[in-house]
């Protein structure tokens, strides 16, 4: 009769623990690398976000309240690369707010005789 090796099972268990540690290290380093990249490029991201939201609010407001199109139809007028910007309309105040997630927000309001005007913002 062949005796089972008591160390064979612990070696297999040990290699599973090593894989878990390796996966945790890779995930941890990926999170740190992502955070460092966002930190390095924070100013360009903030600038792009504020300009993209202001542009989208102004174009969306003009499309909606000057041209009379639906807001859903107006989303087609955004430039390529602005897919992250969302538009929300307020019928009562005749305004459109554009949001670049977690970065910037801008609102444009329709004013008779002036068209759509951006609210004051820091760019």
ChimeraX commands (.cxc) that place a marker at each C-alpha (Angstrom):
marker #1 position 0.00,0.00,0.00 radius 0.5
marker #1 position 1.28,3.47,-0.93 radius 0.5
marker #1 position 1.23,6.11,1.75 radius 0.5
marker #1 position -0.06,9.57,0.88 radius 0.5
marker #1 position 2.48,12.33,1.09 radius 0.5
marker #1 position 1.27,14.80,3.75 radius 0.5
marker #1 position 3.34,17.61,2.21 radius 0.5
marker #1 position 1.80,17.33,-1.27 radius 0.5
marker #1 position -1.47,18.84,-0.16 radius 0.5
marker #1 position 0.14,21.75,1.68 radius 0.5
marker #1 position 2.31,22.53,-1.39 radius 0.5
marker #1 position -0.77,22.80,-3.60 radius 0.5
marker #1 position -2.47,24.95,-0.99 radius 0.5
marker #1 position 0.64,27.13,-0.74 radius 0.5
marker #1 position 0.75,27.74,-4.51 radius 0.5
marker #1 position -2.90,28.89,-4.41 radius 0.5
marker #1 position -1.98,31.43,-1.74 radius 0.5
marker #1 position 0.90,32.70,-3.89 radius 0.5
marker #1 position -1.45,33.23,-6.83 radius 0.5
marker #1 position -3.85,35.19,-4.67 radius 0.5
marker #1 position -1.03,37.40,-3.42 radius 0.5
marker #1 position 0.16,37.96,-6.98 radius 0.5
marker #1 position -3.33,38.93,-8.13 radius 0.5
marker #1 position -3.73,41.32,-5.17 radius 0.5
marker #1 position -0.37,42.93,-5.97 radius 0.5
marker #1 position -1.27,43.36,-9.63 radius 0.5
marker #1 position -4.66,44.88,-8.77 radius 0.5
marker #1 position -3.09,47.15,-6.15 radius 0.5
marker #1 position -0.36,48.35,-8.52 radius 0.5
marker #1 position -2.96,48.96,-11.24 radius 0.5
marker #1 position -5.01,51.15,-8.89 radius 0.5
marker #1 position -1.90,53.10,-7.86 radius 0.5
marker #1 position -0.88,53.56,-11.52 radius 0.5
marker #1 position -4.37,54.78,-12.44 radius 0.5
marker #1 position -4.45,57.23,-9.52 radius 0.5
marker #1 position -0.99,58.55,-10.44 radius 0.5
marker #1 position -2.06,59.05,-14.07 radius 0.5
marker #1 position -5.18,60.96,-13.02 radius 0.5
marker #1 position -3.07,63.09,-10.65 radius 0.5
marker #1 position -0.53,63.94,-13.35 radius 0.5
marker #1 position -3.19,64.84,-15.92 radius 0.5
marker #1 position -5.66,66.49,-13.50 radius 0.5
marker #1 position -5.28,70.01,-14.95 radius 0.5
marker #1 position -5.81,69.03,-18.61 radius 0.5
marker #1 position -8.77,66.85,-17.60 radius 0.5
marker #1 position -10.32,69.71,-15.61 radius 0.5
marker #1 position -9.75,72.13,-18.49 radius 0.5
marker #1 position -11.24,69.79,-21.05 radius 0.5
marker #1 position -14.19,69.11,-18.77 radius 0.5
marker #1 position -15.01,72.77,-18.18 radius 0.5
marker #1 position -14.69,73.71,-21.86 radius 0.5
marker #1 position -16.64,70.65,-23.02 radius 0.5
marker #1 position -19.48,71.28,-20.58 radius 0.5
marker #1 position -19.69,75.00,-21.43 radius 0.5
marker #1 position -19.67,74.32,-25.18 radius 0.5
marker #1 position -22.26,71.56,-24.88 radius 0.5
marker #1 position -24.55,73.67,-22.68 radius 0.5
marker #1 position -24.43,76.57,-25.14 radius 0.5
marker #1 position -24.98,74.41,-28.24 radius 0.5
marker #1 position -27.66,72.31,-26.51 radius 0.5
marker #1 position -29.55,75.40,-25.34 radius 0.5
marker #1 position -29.44,76.99,-28.81 radius 0.5
marker #1 position -30.54,73.78,-30.44 radius 0.5
marker #1 position -33.38,73.26,-27.96 radius 0.5
marker #1 position -34.77,76.75,-27.40 radius 0.5
marker #1 position -33.73,78.65,-30.55 radius 0.5
marker #1 position -34.07,75.90,-33.16 radius 0.5
marker #1 position -36.93,74.16,-31.32 radius 0.5
marker #1 position -35.52,70.62,-31.63 radius 0.5
marker #1 position -35.81,67.95,-28.94 radius 0.5
marker #1 position -32.92,67.62,-26.49 radius 0.5
marker #1 position -32.36,64.03,-27.63 radius 0.5
marker #1 position -31.97,65.26,-31.20 radius 0.5
marker #1 position -29.60,68.00,-30.00 radius 0.5
marker #1 position -27.15,65.47,-28.56 radius 0.5
marker #1 position -26.17,64.67,-32.15 radius 0.5
marker #1 position -24.65,68.17,-32.43 radius 0.5
marker #1 position -21.91,67.48,-29.85 radius 0.5
marker #1 position -18.40,67.21,-31.24 radius 0.5
marker #1 position -16.59,63.87,-31.44 radius 0.5
marker #1 position -14.94,63.06,-28.12 radius 0.5
marker #1 position -17.68,64.64,-26.02 radius 0.5
marker #1 position -19.66,61.47,-25.47 radius 0.5
marker #1 position -19.12,61.72,-21.69 radius 0.5
marker #1 position -20.96,65.05,-21.49 radius 0.5
marker #1 position -24.63,64.72,-20.56 radius 0.5
marker #1 position -27.35,67.29,-21.20 radius 0.5
marker #1 position -30.33,68.07,-18.95 radius 0.5
marker #1 position -33.00,70.64,-19.81 radius 0.5
marker #1 position -35.17,72.80,-17.58 radius 0.5
marker #1 position -38.25,73.87,-19.53 radius 0.5
marker #1 position -39.42,76.41,-16.92 radius 0.5
marker #1 position -36.20,78.44,-16.96 radius 0.5
marker #1 position -35.42,77.64,-20.62 radius 0.5
marker #1 position -31.96,76.38,-19.74 radius 0.5
marker #1 position -29.73,73.41,-20.52 radius 0.5
marker #1 position -27.14,72.09,-18.09 radius 0.5
marker #1 position -24.20,70.06,-19.38 radius 0.5
marker #1 position -22.19,67.82,-17.04 radius 0.5
marker #1 position -18.80,66.23,-17.49 radius 0.5
marker #1 position -18.90,63.55,-14.75 radius 0.5
marker #1 position -17.02,64.40,-11.53 radius 0.5
marker #1 position -15.22,67.31,-13.23 radius 0.5
marker #1 position -17.39,70.18,-14.47 radius 0.5
marker #1 position -20.88,71.52,-15.03 radius 0.5
marker #1 position -22.17,74.49,-17.03 radius 0.5
marker #1 position -25.62,75.96,-17.67 radius 0.5
marker #1 position -26.81,78.08,-20.58 radius 0.5
marker #1 position -30.12,79.95,-20.38 radius 0.5
marker #1 position -32.20,81.33,-23.24 radius 0.5
marker #1 position -32.75,85.10,-23.00 radius 0.5
marker #1 position -35.04,86.90,-25.42 radius 0.5
marker #1 position -33.01,89.12,-27.73 radius 0.5
marker #1 position -29.69,87.53,-26.71 radius 0.5
marker #1 position -30.16,83.85,-27.46 radius 0.5
marker #1 position -28.52,81.34,-25.14 radius 0.5
marker #1 position -26.11,82.79,-22.62 radius 0.5
marker #1 position -23.77,80.86,-20.33 radius 0.5
marker #1 position -24.07,81.48,-16.65 radius 0.5
marker #1 position -20.91,82.87,-15.08 radius 0.5
marker #1 position -18.24,80.20,-14.71 radius 0.5
marker #1 position -14.59,79.96,-13.85 radius 0.5
marker #1 position -12.70,78.49,-16.81 radius 0.5
marker link #1:1,2 radius 0.2
marker link #1:2,3 radius 0.2
marker link #1:3,4 radius 0.2
marker link #1:4,5 radius 0.2
marker link #1:5,6 radius 0.2
marker link #1:6,7 radius 0.2
marker link #1:7,8 radius 0.2
marker link #1:8,9 radius 0.2
marker link #1:9,10 radius 0.2
marker link #1:10,11 radius 0.2
marker link #1:11,12 radius 0.2
marker link #1:12,13 radius 0.2
marker link #1:13,14 radius 0.2
marker link #1:14,15 radius 0.2
marker link #1:15,16 radius 0.2
marker link #1:16,17 radius 0.2
marker link #1:17,18 radius 0.2
marker link #1:18,19 radius 0.2
marker link #1:19,20 radius 0.2
marker link #1:20,21 radius 0.2
marker link #1:21,22 radius 0.2
marker link #1:22,23 radius 0.2
marker link #1:23,24 radius 0.2
marker link #1:24,25 radius 0.2
marker link #1:25,26 radius 0.2
marker link #1:26,27 radius 0.2
marker link #1:27,28 radius 0.2
marker link #1:28,29 radius 0.2
marker link #1:29,30 radius 0.2
marker link #1:30,31 radius 0.2
marker link #1:31,32 radius 0.2
marker link #1:32,33 radius 0.2
marker link #1:33,34 radius 0.2
marker link #1:34,35 radius 0.2
marker link #1:35,36 radius 0.2
marker link #1:36,37 radius 0.2
marker link #1:37,38 radius 0.2
marker link #1:38,39 radius 0.2
marker link #1:39,40 radius 0.2
marker link #1:40,41 radius 0.2
marker link #1:41,42 radius 0.2
marker link #1:42,43 radius 0.2
marker link #1:43,44 radius 0.2
marker link #1:44,45 radius 0.2
marker link #1:45,46 radius 0.2
marker link #1:46,47 radius 0.2
marker link #1:47,48 radius 0.2
marker link #1:48,49 radius 0.2
marker link #1:49,50 radius 0.2
marker link #1:50,51 radius 0.2
marker link #1:51,52 radius 0.2
marker link #1:52,53 radius 0.2
marker link #1:53,54 radius 0.2
marker link #1:54,55 radius 0.2
marker link #1:55,56 radius 0.2
marker link #1:56,57 radius 0.2
marker link #1:57,58 radius 0.2
marker link #1:58,59 radius 0.2
marker link #1:59,60 radius 0.2
marker link #1:60,61 radius 0.2
marker link #1:61,62 radius 0.2
marker link #1:62,63 radius 0.2
marker link #1:63,64 radius 0.2
marker link #1:64,65 radius 0.2
marker link #1:65,66 radius 0.2
marker link #1:66,67 radius 0.2
marker link #1:67,68 radius 0.2
marker link #1:68,69 radius 0.2
marker link #1:69,70 radius 0.2
marker link #1:70,71 radius 0.2
marker link #1:71,72 radius 0.2
marker link #1:72,73 radius 0.2
marker link #1:73,74 radius 0.2
marker link #1:74,75 radius 0.2
marker link #1:75,76 radius 0.2
marker link #1:76,77 radius 0.2
marker link #1:77,78 radius 0.2
marker link #1:78,79 radius 0.2
marker link #1:79,80 radius 0.2
marker link #1:80,81 radius 0.2
marker link #1:81,82 radius 0.2
marker link #1:82,83 radius 0.2
marker link #1:83,84 radius 0.2
marker link #1:84,85 radius 0.2
marker link #1:85,86 radius 0.2
marker link #1:86,87 radius 0.2
marker link #1:87,88 radius 0.2
marker link #1:88,89 radius 0.2
marker link #1:89,90 radius 0.2
marker link #1:90,91 radius 0.2
marker link #1:91,92 radius 0.2
marker link #1:92,93 radius 0.2
marker link #1:93,94 radius 0.2
marker link #1:94,95 radius 0.2
marker link #1:95,96 radius 0.2
marker link #1:96,97 radius 0.2
marker link #1:97,98 radius 0.2
marker link #1:98,99 radius 0.2
marker link #1:99,100 radius 0.2
marker link #1:100,101 radius 0.2
marker link #1:101,102 radius 0.2
marker link #1:102,103 radius 0.2
marker link #1:103,104 radius 0.2
marker link #1:104,105 radius 0.2
marker link #1:105,106 radius 0.2
marker link #1:106,107 radius 0.2
marker link #1:107,108 radius 0.2
marker link #1:108,109 radius 0.2
marker link #1:109,110 radius 0.2
marker link #1:110,111 radius 0.2
marker link #1:111,112 radius 0.2
marker link #1:112,113 radius 0.2
marker link #1:113,114 radius 0.2
marker link #1:114,115 radius 0.2
marker link #1:115,116 radius 0.2
marker link #1:116,117 radius 0.2
marker link #1:117,118 radius 0.2
marker link #1:118,119 radius 0.2
marker link #1:119,120 radius 0.2
marker link #1:120,121 radius 0.2
marker link #1:121,122 radius 0.2
marker link #1:122,123 radius 0.2
view
